[in-house]
């Protein structure tokens, strides 16, 4: 099937999704009920090639919620998400996002790979800013010695994206890595994790 023929079907599928979402939205405003609809929500989004999502309170306002699709770190996925979100009808109590927003978090979490507790509050990052406006971000030092190289990299990516939000990570970061042996100059200029968004900017929840 060519793109021209499939476009109307896609539009109908998106419209059908938002019709269903509007019907269940009042129940989803109660955060403890989200799980009851999670499986069907995922199944409906899978038909739109947007399987990962997040629902939560908007900026600590319990009566206002956000529904965000995940970019999964992929720019093409971000464009697909925007196509879906741009067709959302206005629904009282909801904000719709094409990428997961910055987390409202304490920067402590349990890594599912091994169940280890990680506290990233003291992490500091070396920033390299380029003429095109993009940044390389490197964790100064390596507090993740007990993890494999790849798993440590995934943890650092998770932390940075959680702090900035998926949209800012896609639009402003060219590389996220670990600098195990930073120079004294790099360490002196490194930025604390809570200050990262002030230097790079972050996606807004609004």
Backbone torsions as a table, in degrees:
resi	resn	phi	psi	omega
1	UNK	NA	131.1	-178.7
2	UNK	-79.5	168.5	-175.4
3	UNK	-62.0	-38.3	-178.6
4	UNK	-63.0	-37.8	-179.4
5	UNK	-75.1	-33.3	-176.4
6	UNK	-80.0	-22.2	-176.6
7	UNK	-57.8	-47.7	178.6
8	UNK	-60.1	-38.2	178.7
9	UNK	-63.7	-39.8	178.6
10	UNK	-64.5	-42.7	179.4
11	UNK	-62.6	-40.0	178.3
12	UNK	-65.5	-40.1	179.5
13	UNK	-64.7	-40.7	178.3
14	UNK	-65.7	-43.5	178.7
15	UNK	-62.2	-39.5	179.2
16	UNK	-65.1	-39.2	178.4
17	UNK	-61.5	-47.7	-177.4
18	UNK	-69.2	-29.2	174.2
19	UNK	-62.6	-46.2	178.4
20	UNK	-64.3	-44.5	-178.2
21	UNK	-60.4	-41.3	178.8
22	UNK	-60.8	-32.9	-179.7
23	UNK	-71.5	-35.0	-176.9
24	UNK	-98.8	-5.9	-175.4
25	UNK	-55.3	-41.9	179.6
26	UNK	-58.6	-38.3	178.4
27	UNK	-70.4	-37.2	-178.4
28	UNK	-68.3	-17.6	176.5
29	UNK	-63.6	-20.3	173.8
30	UNK	-91.7	107.5	-170.2
31	UNK	-56.8	-29.7	-178.2
32	UNK	-74.9	-9.5	178.6
33	UNK	-96.1	-7.0	-177.1
34	UNK	-57.1	-42.8	-177.4
35	UNK	-58.7	-31.5	-178.7
36	UNK	-65.8	-25.9	-178.8
37	UNK	-106.6	-2.6	-172.4
38	UNK	-58.6	-43.6	-176.7
39	UNK	-65.0	-44.4	179.9
40	UNK	-68.3	-37.5	177.4
41	UNK	-60.3	-45.4	178.8
42	UNK	-63.2	-40.9	-179.0
43	UNK	-64.7	-41.6	179.7
44	UNK	-67.9	-39.2	178.7
45	UNK	-69.8	-32.4	178.8
46	UNK	-59.0	-33.2	178.0
47	UNK	-67.3	-19.5	179.4
48	UNK	-102.8	9.7	-178.2
49	UNK	59.6	42.2	178.2
50	UNK	-145.2	76.0	-168.4
51	UNK	-82.2	-27.0	-175.0
52	UNK	-98.0	136.8	-174.5
53	UNK	-151.7	170.4	178.1
54	UNK	-150.1	140.3	175.1
55	UNK	-126.7	136.4	179.3
56	UNK	-166.1	171.8	178.0
57	UNK	-69.0	143.5	-177.6
58	UNK	-87.8	110.2	176.7
59	UNK	51.2	46.7	177.6
60	UNK	62.5	22.1	174.9
61	UNK	-103.3	100.9	-169.9
62	UNK	-63.2	-20.7	-179.0
63	UNK	-92.0	-0.6	176.1
64	UNK	-124.3	132.9	-174.9
65	UNK	-122.9	155.6	169.2
66	UNK	-112.4	147.3	170.3
67	UNK	-121.5	116.7	-176.0
68	UNK	-121.9	138.8	169.0
69	UNK	-90.3	152.4	-179.4
70	UNK	-95.8	137.0	174.8
71	UNK	-75.1	-19.9	-175.3
72	UNK	56.0	27.6	179.4
73	UNK	70.9	18.1	-173.8
74	UNK	-122.1	125.4	-176.5
75	UNK	-66.7	-37.3	178.1
76	UNK	-64.6	-37.7	176.4
77	UNK	-63.9	-38.7	177.7
78	UNK	-59.4	-42.2	179.2
79	UNK	-66.6	-39.7	176.2
80	UNK	-62.4	-42.5	179.5
81	UNK	-60.9	-43.5	-179.1
82	UNK	-62.6	-36.1	177.7
83	UNK	-62.4	-37.4	178.6
84	UNK	-73.3	-49.2	-175.8
85	UNK	-65.6	-35.8	-179.9
86	UNK	-64.3	-15.5	179.9
87	UNK	-102.2	8.5	178.6
88	UNK	-71.3	135.1	174.9
89	UNK	-77.4	158.0	173.6
90	UNK	-66.2	127.2	178.9
91	UNK	-129.8	122.4	-175.8
92	UNK	-55.6	132.7	176.3
93	UNK	88.7	2.7	-174.5
94	UNK	-127.5	142.2	167.9
95	UNK	-120.7	134.7	-176.4
96	UNK	-111.5	134.0	-174.5
97	UNK	-128.8	142.2	179.7
98	UNK	-87.6	-0.1	177.6
99	UNK	-151.2	149.8	179.2
100	UNK	-64.4	135.9	-178.2
101	UNK	-80.7	172.9	173.4
102	UNK	-56.8	143.8	179.2
103	UNK	-74.3	143.1	166.3
104	UNK	-92.0	93.3	-169.1
105	UNK	-143.5	169.2	178.6
106	UNK	-97.4	6.6	178.2
107	UNK	64.1	28.2	172.0
108	UNK	-125.6	139.8	-176.4
109	UNK	-159.8	164.8	175.0
110	UNK	-102.5	122.1	179.4
111	UNK	-79.6	122.2	-174.4
112	UNK	-64.9	-21.9	-177.8
113	UNK	-59.7	-40.5	-179.1
114	UNK	-137.0	5.5	178.1
115	UNK	74.5	12.3	-177.3
116	UNK	-79.6	140.6	176.5
117	UNK	-81.3	131.8	-178.1
118	UNK	-125.4	131.0	176.3
119	UNK	-114.4	112.2	-175.7
120	UNK	-99.8	9.0	-174.8
121	UNK	-60.6	-31.8	-177.6
122	UNK	-93.7	3.0	-178.7
123	UNK	-68.8	141.7	178.2
124	UNK	-126.8	149.2	-171.5
125	UNK	-128.4	138.2	174.4
126	UNK	-89.8	128.9	-177.9
127	UNK	-111.1	133.8	173.9
128	UNK	-118.2	114.4	-175.5
129	UNK	-103.1	129.4	-175.0
130	UNK	-109.2	166.7	-175.0
131	UNK	-62.8	-26.5	179.4
132	UNK	-81.3	3.5	178.4
133	UNK	90.3	-5.9	-178.5
134	UNK	-85.3	161.5	-179.4
135	UNK	-126.2	144.5	158.3
136	UNK	-97.1	138.0	-179.9
137	UNK	-123.9	123.2	-179.3
138	UNK	-125.3	130.1	174.2
139	UNK	-67.7	126.1	-179.1
140	UNK	-81.4	111.7	-174.4
141	UNK	85.8	171.9	-177.8
142	UNK	-132.2	97.0	176.6
143	UNK	-81.7	7.1	-173.7
144	UNK	-113.8	39.6	-175.8
145	UNK	-57.8	-34.2	-176.0
146	UNK	-75.9	-2.2	-178.6
147	UNK	-104.8	157.7	174.0
148	UNK	-66.2	162.4	-179.4
149	UNK	-58.0	-45.5	-177.7
150	UNK	-67.9	-41.7	-179.0
151	UNK	-67.2	-39.7	176.7
152	UNK	-60.6	-41.2	178.5
153	UNK	-62.1	-42.5	179.7
154	UNK	-64.7	-36.7	178.7
155	UNK	-65.4	-44.2	179.6
156	UNK	-63.9	-41.8	176.8
157	UNK	-60.2	-44.7	178.7
158	UNK	-57.9	-45.1	-177.9
159	UNK	-65.1	-46.8	-177.7
160	UNK	-65.9	-44.8	-179.8
161	UNK	-66.6	-37.1	177.3
162	UNK	-62.7	-37.8	-177.8
163	UNK	-72.6	-40.6	-174.0
164	UNK	-94.8	-24.4	-169.9
165	UNK	92.0	153.2	-174.2
166	UNK	-66.3	-37.3	-177.1
167	UNK	-65.4	-46.2	178.7
168	UNK	-63.6	-38.8	179.3
169	UNK	-62.5	-40.7	179.3
170	UNK	-70.6	-41.2	-171.5
171	UNK	-85.0	-19.2	-171.9
172	UNK	-124.3	-12.7	-176.7
173	UNK	-112.2	130.1	174.8
174	UNK	-98.5	-20.2	-176.0
175	UNK	-160.4	138.2	173.0
176	UNK	-125.0	125.4	-173.9
177	UNK	-150.6	-177.1	177.2
178	UNK	-118.6	129.8	173.0
179	UNK	-106.1	96.4	-172.8
180	UNK	-67.1	-30.5	-177.6
181	UNK	-127.3	70.1	-178.6
182	UNK	-68.1	150.6	175.9
183	UNK	-72.1	164.9	178.8
184	UNK	-63.0	-35.0	177.6
185	UNK	-65.7	-42.6	178.7
186	UNK	-63.1	-43.9	-179.8
187	UNK	-61.9	-38.6	-179.0
188	UNK	-66.4	-30.3	-177.2
189	UNK	-99.4	0.3	-177.6
190	UNK	-64.5	149.3	-175.0
191	UNK	-106.5	133.2	177.6
192	UNK	-66.8	147.1	-178.3
193	UNK	-52.6	-46.1	-179.3
194	UNK	-63.2	-17.4	-179.7
195	UNK	-98.4	0.6	-173.5
196	UNK	-60.0	-42.9	-177.4
197	UNK	-67.1	-27.7	177.8
198	UNK	-67.4	-29.8	-178.9
199	UNK	-88.9	-35.5	-175.9
200	UNK	-103.5	-29.8	-171.6
201	UNK	95.8	157.4	179.4
202	UNK	-140.2	161.6	176.1
203	UNK	-69.7	135.7	175.2
204	UNK	-82.6	155.5	174.9
205	UNK	-85.9	-4.9	-176.7
206	UNK	-98.4	NA	NA
